[in-house]
Amino acid sequence: MATHLAPEIATFVRVIDLGSFASVADERGLTSSGISRTVSRLEASLGFKLLHRSTRRLTLTPEGEVFLRHARNILAMLEAARSDISKETEFARGHLKINSGSAFAHHKLAPILPTFNEVYPDITVEVSIDDRRVDPFAEHSDITIRVGALTDSDLVAVRLGTVSRVIAASPAYLKKHGQPTSAADLLSHNCLLLRGFPHQSVWPFRENGELIDIEVAGTFTSDSAEMLLQAAIAGLGIVRLGDFLGEEALKSGKLFPILRASHIENAQAITALMPPGRQSLPRVRAMLDFLKAKT
């Protein structure tokens, strides 16, 4: 069914991406009614409605929402198969959608994108930034980059590298509030926390051969790791962050590392997650190989 209906499936997905029959018609030089009939043929072949149509907008039916996820995977696998069969995998081209947390996006991904663009000028890149856990299927991402432990899922996971944690504060904050000399001292300090990740408020240490977990607190939280970095630089409090996120601030002296002797860095994996089939696409493979070499 996938091969026979590939044009109809591609049209349906494009209608969802652009939001209307008219937009797809303009893109392809066709009529809105022609695009509508193409989707209707797909619905007839499947035996269920994909879209609710009204004069004002299109909305997915419950069946359409389920089918959309599979439709994207079908198109991705067909594209990968065509590339393999035609032996054109070395010609990476097309549009690549990446979702990443703010820390990796700003401090790892952005600096290397110019070089990637020089090497692969036929790949256009779209980056969305979100420090929440997101559904790559719902976000329509080719690659979703995340740090830390992974939950069981149907996604394909490729390890890109590792990140360690560092605890730091600005010289101005430490001058005003004093520098902690033990893990317990943190309980009397203002600690900056990432909202939505409760486990990150528990900071691990080893003192006198004993493992200690300190649950810190403070007056400021954010759903952006980049925001926490800037708040720490501004002197708002003490932060625990990924080493690559704080690297520039630590080198420049804007932040000062503390409790290095006892803090447990907890190295964690940086992972690229992809819907099945995406990892075979030339444009995705090109980015994965590039990230592994640079991360």
N, C-alpha and C positions, 0 to 999 in steps of 0.2 A: 504494500500500500504506500509506503513512504516514497519510493521512487516514482510511482505512477502519479501521485498527488503532490509531488514536490513543488511545482509552480504555485498550486493553490495554497499549500502550507506556507510558502514564502510570502505570498501576498497577504494572507491572514496575519502573519507575524508583523509584516511591515505596517499594516493598518493599525495594529495595536501600538507600535512604536511611534507612528506619526499622529495617531489620534483620529483620523478620519479617512473616508474613501477619497475625498477630494484631494487631500494632500498626496496620497499615493498616486492618484490619477495624474496630477501635475508633474510628479517626479518621473512618471513613466510615459507621459505623452498620451494618456488614454482618457476615457471618460469615467466619471464617478459611478455611473450605472454599470459600466463594464467591470470595474473593480468589485462592486457589490455582487454582481452575478458570479464572479469567480469565487468569492467567499461562500455564496449560496450553494455552488456546486460542491464545495468541500463539505458543507453542512449536510447536504443530501447524501454524499458518499459515507459520511461518518454515522449518519442516522440521528443526529442531535444538533440543537442550535448552539452556536458559539457566541453569538452577539445578540444583545437587545438593541434594536434600531429605533431611534426617534428622530424627530426633525432637529433636535438640538445637540444630541451627542450619541455616541456608541458606548455601551458598557458590556463587559463580559458576563456571560451566564456562568453559573457554577461549573457547568461542564466545560465551558470555554476557558475558565481559569486553570482547570486541571490539564486540558489539552495544550494550552500555551506552553507550559513547562516542557512537555514532551515534544512539541513542535520545534522548539529551539534546539533541543538535543538532536532531533532527526536532521535538521538542516546542518548542524555542526558536523555530524557524522558523515553526511553526504559530501560536504565540502572536503573533509579530510580524505574520504575515499577517492574523490576525483583527483585530489592532489597527488595521492600515492600512485594511482593508476597512470596518470599522465606524466609522472616523474618530474613534476615541477615543484617539488617541495622546497627547493632552494630559493624559489622566488616568493618570499614572504610579503604579502600585501593585504590590504583591507583595514577594517576598523577594529581596534582593540579596546575593550572596556575593562578597566581595572578599578577595584574597590580596595581601599587601604585605610588603616588607622592614621591619625594625623601625624604621629611621630615618624613613622616610616615614610609617609608621603613627603613630608617637608624636609627630612634630614637624610633620607637615603634615595628615594625615588626621584625627586625633583632635580638634584644635582647631576644625575646620570642621563636624564632624558635627552639633553642636547646631543650627547654622543650616540645614543640609540637612534635618534632621528637621522644622524649622518650616515649610520650604517644601514638603516632600513627606512629610506625616504618614502617608500610606498605604503608604510603602515601609519595610519592615523591613530592617535592615542587619546582616550578620554579617561580621566581619573576622577572618581568620586571619593570623598573623604568622610569617614564615619568611625568613631571610636566605639560605637555600639556593636554588638554581635548582629550581623545581618545575614539574610538568606540570599546566597548567590543566585539562586533560581529567580527569586522575586526581584532582585536588583538587576537581573539580566547581565551579570558580570562574566567576562571570560576568565578573569583571574581575581580572586579575593585574597588579599595578603593579611595574615593575622599572626600575632605573637602569643605563645603560650600553649597550654594543653588543648588538645582537640577533642570534641565530642564525636561519638559515633555518627556517621552519616554516609550518604551515597556519593559524597564528593571525592574526587581524586586529589590526593595530597602530595605535594612535592616540597621537600625541605630546601630552603634557600640559604640558611645560616643560623646563627645563634645570637642572642642578646643577653647581656648580664645587667644587673641592677646596681645603681649607685645611690647613696643617700647624700644630699647636698643642700646647702643654703647659701644665701648671698653673704658677703663680708659685712654688709650693713646690718643684716638681721642678727648675725652672730655677735657683732659688736654691741648691739642693743640688748640682746636676750641671753648672751653667753653661749658657749659651745658645749653641747652634750658630751660627756666623757663616758657614759654607760648607756646601755639600752633603756634602762628605767628612766633616765633623764628625759627621754622623749615624751613621757607622759605629762610633763609640764611645759611642753612646747606646742606651738601651732603647726600642725602637719597638714599638708595639702594633699587631697585625695581625689582619685578618679571616680566619678559617680557611675553607678551601675555594676561595679565590680567589688563586692563586699570583701572578698578575700585579699584585696590589695591594701586593706587597712591593717592587715596583720604583717608586721615586719619581722623577719627571722634573724636571730643572732646566735653566736656561740661565745659564751663567756665562762672562763675558768673550766673549760671542757664540757659545759652544760649547754644544751640547746634551749633557747629562750624565744618565745613568740610574744611580741609586744603589739597590742592593739592600740594604734594611735588614733588621734582625733584632732579636729581643728575647726576653724571658722569658715573655711573655704573649700568647696568641691566644684568640679567641672566635669563635663562629659568629653573634654578635649585635653589630651596629654600635652599638646602644644601650649594651651592656656595655662596649665599647671607650671610648665617650664618658665613662661614669661612672668607669672605671679611670683615664682621663687626668685627670679632675677631681680624683680622689683622690691624684694625684701619682705614679702608677705608671710613666708614661713619656710618650713623644711619639707623637702620633696624627695620621694624615692622614684627614680625614673630609669628608663633604659639607657645604657651607656652611649649609644649612638645619638640619642636625643640630647643628652647633656654634654656631648663631647666638645663642641665649640665653646660653650659657656664655661666649662671647666678649664679649657686651655687658655682662655682669655682672662680668667680670674673673676668673671662675673658670678660664678658659683664656686664654692669651696667644698670638697668632699669631707664628710665627717664619719666617725665610727668605722673607719676602714678596717681596722684590725679585728673587729668582732662581727661586722655585718656579713651575712651570708648572701652572696650575689645571686644565687638561683638562676643560673644560665638556662634560658628557655629557647625553644626552637622558633624560627621565623619560617612560616609555611605558606606556600601558595596553594589555594584551594580552587578546584575547577569542576564544573559539571562533567559527567562522563562524556568522553568524545572530544572535549575541547582541547585536551593536551596533545592531540594529534594534528591540530590545525597549524600550518606553518607559521602564522603570525604569533600564535600563542607559544609555540616551541621557541621561536626566536627570542621572545621576551623572557621566557623561563631560563634559557641558557645565558642570556645577558645578565639577569638578576643573580643567578648562581655565581657568576664570575665576579660580580661587583659587590655582593653582600657579604 
